[in-house]
């Protein structure tokens, strides 16, 4: 099974009690908890009708549930498509039309604006996910049967589509496979010498390559700890650094 989540899980399964995400509000998410929560989101997405190979477009704010949703989509064999949270309604309309997802997830406060756009773009299902664990997708995940089995994928199967900045024209969807994610993460993890005693301050958004892939993947491969900041704040980052 070349599903990238299968590799991640085999690397952290001996450290399930290790802290994965340490949020600014004091909550800690262990590797066991993120694994189980991702299995719940995989179950919720499957109940929503998403099948392996389907695209799921996500425009939500950074949160621990956002991370679990990403991992749940991957373990279910879905293609994860994150969108910049600053994109306008017109821009979201373009991405939904271009990506042709079966599921669209947005912030609860943007539902009224984006539901008509999603309907027009033929997104079959639209759900919400908030930063405080709210939203109907979070509720669905709470009650969903966990999908523990990682959906088999090949190296060349799509894992994610990330849209370019579009500075010289329309944004283009960069198609990343499970093999791409695996090669990148293993190389960086080895070059940087990351181990399970390392800590990373994570102050980036998780809708682009470094925040979503480089930071999370390299630490997960070694079961390291992530100080999970909601955004970059100079004072907060300085206080988090060891003295």
C-alpha positions in Angstrom: 0.0 0.0 0.0 1.7 3.2 -1.2 -0.9 5.5 0.6 1.3 8.1 2.3 -0.7 7.9 5.4 0.2 4.2 5.7 3.9 5.2 5.9 3.2 8.0 8.5 1.3 5.6 10.7 4.0 2.9 10.6 6.5 5.5 11.6 4.6 6.9 14.6 2.7 3.8 15.8 5.4 3.0 18.4 5.0 6.5 19.9 1.2 6.8 20.1 1.4 8.5 23.5 3.8 11.2 22.3 2.4 14.7 21.9 1.8 15.5 18.3 0.1 18.9 18.5 0.4 21.3 21.5 -2.2 24.0 20.9 -1.8 27.6 22.3 -4.9 27.1 24.5 -3.1 24.3 26.4 -4.7 21.3 24.7 -2.5 18.5 23.6 -3.2 16.1 20.8 -1.3 12.8 21.0 -0.5 10.7 17.9 -3.1 8.2 19.1 -5.7 10.9 19.3 -4.9 12.3 15.8 -4.9 8.8 14.3 -8.4 8.1 15.8 -9.8 11.5 14.9 -8.6 11.1 11.3 -10.3 7.8 11.2 -13.5 9.5 12.3 -13.2 12.1 9.6 -12.5 9.3 7.1 -15.8 7.7 8.2 -17.7 11.0 8.0 -16.4 11.6 4.4 -17.3 8.1 3.4 -20.8 8.5 4.9 -21.1 11.7 2.8 -20.6 9.7 -0.3 -16.9 10.5 -1.0 -15.2 7.6 -2.7 -11.5 6.9 -3.3 -10.1 9.2 -6.0 -12.8 11.9 -5.3 -11.6 15.4 -4.7 -12.4 17.3 -1.5 -12.0 21.0 -1.5 -11.4 22.7 1.9 -11.4 26.4 2.8 -11.3 26.5 6.6 -9.2 28.2 9.3 -6.2 26.5 10.8 -7.1 24.1 13.6 -6.3 20.6 15.0 -9.5 19.3 13.4 -8.3 20.8 10.1 -5.2 18.6 10.4 -7.3 15.6 11.3 -9.6 16.2 8.2 -6.5 16.3 5.9 -5.2 13.1 7.3 -8.6 11.5 7.2 -9.1 12.4 3.6 -5.7 10.9 2.7 -6.3 7.7 4.7 -9.7 7.3 2.8 -7.9 7.7 -0.5 -9.4 11.1 -1.3 -7.6 13.9 -3.1 -7.2 16.8 -0.7 -7.5 20.3 -2.2 -6.9 23.2 0.3 -7.8 26.8 -0.5 -6.3 30.0 0.8 -8.7 31.3 3.4 -8.4 34.8 1.9 -9.9 33.7 -1.4 -13.0 35.6 -2.4 -16.4 34.0 -3.4 -15.6 34.5 -7.1 -12.2 32.9 -6.7 -13.7 29.9 -4.8 -16.2 29.5 -7.6 -13.4 29.1 -10.1 -11.6 26.5 -7.9 -14.7 24.5 -7.3 -15.5 24.5 -11.0 -12.0 23.6 -12.0 -11.4 20.9 -9.3 -14.8 19.2 -9.6 -14.9 18.0 -6.0 -17.6 15.7 -4.6 -17.3 17.4 -1.2 -16.7 21.1 -0.2 -15.8 22.1 3.3 -15.9 25.7 4.4 -16.0 27.7 7.7 -19.4 27.9 9.4 -19.4 31.7 9.0 -19.0 31.5 5.3 -21.7 28.9 4.6 -24.4 31.4 3.5 -22.0 33.0 1.0 -20.5 29.9 -0.4 -23.4 27.4 -0.5 -24.9 28.9 -3.7 -21.4 28.9 -5.3 -20.9 25.3 -4.4 -24.3 24.4 -5.8 -23.7 26.2 -9.0 -20.3 24.4 -9.4 -22.0 21.0 -8.9 -20.2 20.2 -5.7 -22.4 17.4 -4.5 -22.1 18.0 -0.7 -21.1 21.1 1.3 -20.2 20.9 5.0 -18.7 23.2 7.6 -15.8 23.0 10.0 -14.9 25.6 12.6 -11.8 26.3 14.7 -13.4 25.3 17.9 -14.4 21.8 16.8 -17.8 23.1 15.6 -19.5 22.7 12.3 -21.6 19.9 10.9 -18.7 17.9 9.6 -17.1 17.8 13.1 -20.5 16.6 14.4 -20.7 14.0 11.7 -17.1 12.8 12.6 -18.0 12.6 16.3 -20.7 10.0 15.5 -19.1 8.3 12.6 -17.6 4.8 12.6 -13.9 5.0 12.5 -12.3 3.7 9.3 -9.1 2.3 10.6 -8.0 0.6 7.4 -5.9 2.9 5.2 -7.3 2.9 1.6 -4.8 1.2 -0.7 -3.2 3.7 -3.2 -0.4 3.4 -5.7 2.6 5.8 -5.9 1.1 7.5 -9.0 -2.3 8.0 -7.5 -3.2 11.6 -6.6 -3.0 12.6 -3.0 -3.5 16.4 -3.2 -4.0 19.3 -5.6 -2.5 22.7 -4.6 -3.3 25.7 -6.6 -0.5 28.1 -7.7 -0.5 31.8 -6.8 -1.8 32.8 -10.3 0.5 35.8 -10.6 0.7 35.6 -14.4 -2.8 34.2 -15.1 -5.4 31.8 -13.7 -4.2 29.6 -10.8 -3.3 26.1 -11.9 -3.8 23.0 -9.9 -0.4 21.3 -9.1 -1.1 17.6 -8.9 0.8 15.8 -6.2 0.9 12.0 -5.9 1.4 9.8 -2.9 4.8 9.0 -4.3 5.6 12.8 -4.4 4.7 13.3 -0.8 6.6 10.2 0.3 9.9 11.1 -1.5 9.8 14.7 -0.3 9.0 13.9 3.4 11.6 11.1 3.7 14.4 13.1 2.1 13.8 16.2 4.3 13.3 14.1 7.5 16.7 12.4 6.8 18.6 15.6 5.8 17.4 17.5 8.8 18.0 14.6 11.2 14.6 14.9 12.9 14.0 12.6 15.8 11.2 12.0 18.4 12.7 14.4 20.9 12.5 17.4 18.5 10.0 20.2 18.7 8.8 22.4 15.9 7.1 25.8 16.2 4.3 25.7 13.6 3.1 29.3 12.8 2.3 28.9 9.1 -1.1 28.4 7.4 -1.9 24.8 6.4 -3.3 25.6 3.0 0.2 25.6 1.2 3.1 23.2 0.8 5.4 24.2 3.6 2.7 24.5 6.4 0.7 21.5 5.3 3.3 19.1 3.9 6.9 19.9 4.9 6.2 20.8 8.5 3.6 18.2 9.4 5.0 15.3 7.4 8.6 15.5 8.5 7.7 15.7 12.2 5.2 12.9 11.9 7.8 10.6 10.4 9.8 10.9 13.6 6.8 11.3 16.1 8.1 14.7 17.0 6.2 17.4 18.9 4.6 20.5 17.2 3.8 23.7 19.0 0.7 24.5 17.0 0.2 28.3 16.7 -3.0 29.6 15.0 -1.0 32.2 13.1 2.4 33.9 13.1 2.8 36.3 16.0 6.3 37.6 16.8 5.8 37.7 20.5 4.2 34.3 20.8 7.0 32.7 18.7 9.7 34.3 20.8 8.1 33.2 24.0 7.9 29.6 22.6 11.6 29.5 21.9 13.8 27.9 24.5 15.8 30.4 26.6 
